[in-house]
């Protein structure tokens, strides 16, 4: 009885952990895509490149965009 309860709790823990590992990069990619879409400092052809990077590499792409692409676009137009 106790063993089956512990097994169910551990399976729930794995599910929550795996759901978090899936949804966190997805949420970050969606927020980044929204930022790219509304950023007026980025040329249209570069937006396509950034969208592709963010979608193809869901966690690394947004990090690259926020540290390099966003600041680079702001410096270029000011």
LINZI-V145105 format. One record per residue. N is the residue number from 1. RES is the residue in one letter. OMEGA is omega in whole degrees, -180 to 180 (none if undefined). BURIAL is b if it has 24 or more other C-alpha atoms within 12 Angstrom, else e. D_CENTER is the distance of its C-alpha to the mean C-alpha in Angstrom with 2 decimals. Layout:
n & res & omega & burial & d_center
N & RES & OMEGA & BURIAL & D_CENTER
N & RES & OMEGA & BURIAL & D_CENTER
//
This chain:
n & res & omega & burial & d_center
1 & X & -179 & e & 40.99
2 & X & 179 & e & 39.13
3 & X & 179 & e & 37.61
4 & X & 177 & e & 36.17
5 & X & 179 & e & 34.68
6 & X & 178 & e & 33.04
7 & X & 178 & e & 31.73
8 & X & 179 & e & 30.22
9 & X & -180 & e & 28.56
10 & X & 177 & e & 27.12
11 & X & 177 & e & 25.81
12 & X & 178 & e & 24.21
13 & X & 178 & e & 22.62
14 & X & 179 & e & 21.23
15 & X & -180 & e & 19.91
16 & X & 180 & e & 18.18
17 & X & 180 & e & 16.71
18 & X & 177 & e & 15.55
19 & X & 178 & e & 14.17
20 & X & 179 & e & 12.18
21 & X & 178 & e & 10.92
22 & X & -172 & e & 9.93
23 & X & 180 & e & 8.75
24 & X & 177 & e & 6.76
25 & X & 178 & b & 3.89
26 & X & 179 & e & 4.97
27 & X & 178 & e & 5.44
28 & X & 179 & b & 2.85
29 & X & 179 & b & 2.84
30 & X & 178 & e & 6.23
31 & X & 179 & b & 7.04
32 & X & 179 & b & 6.61
33 & X & 176 & b & 8.56
34 & X & 179 & e & 10.95
35 & X & 178 & e & 11.56
36 & X & -177 & b & 12.34
37 & X & -176 & e & 14.53
38 & X & -179 & e & 16.50
39 & X & -178 & e & 16.93
40 & X & -178 & e & 20.60
41 & X & -178 & e & 20.81
42 & X & 177 & b & 19.05
43 & X & -176 & e & 21.34
44 & X & -179 & e & 20.71
45 & X & 177 & e & 20.76
46 & X & 176 & e & 18.20
47 & X & 179 & b & 15.84
48 & X & 179 & e & 16.18
49 & X & -180 & e & 15.45
50 & X & 176 & b & 12.24
51 & X & -179 & b & 11.13
52 & X & 180 & e & 12.25
53 & X & -178 & b & 10.52
54 & X & -178 & b & 6.98
55 & X & -178 & b & 8.15
56 & X & 179 & e & 10.21
57 & X & -166 & e & 8.26
58 & X & -179 & b & 4.75
59 & X & -179 & b & 4.58
60 & X & -180 & e & 7.61
61 & X & 178 & b & 7.31
62 & X & 178 & b & 5.57
63 & X & 178 & e & 7.99
64 & X & -180 & e & 10.65
65 & X & -176 & b & 10.38
66 & X & -180 & b & 10.79
67 & X & -176 & e & 13.48
68 & X & -173 & e & 15.27
69 & X & -177 & b & 14.73
70 & X & -180 & b & 14.83
71 & X & 179 & e & 17.77
72 & X & 179 & e & 19.45
73 & X & 180 & e & 19.54
74 & X & 179 & e & 20.92
75 & X & -176 & e & 23.55
76 & X & -176 & e & 24.56
77 & X & 178 & e & 25.50
78 & X & none & e & 27.23
//
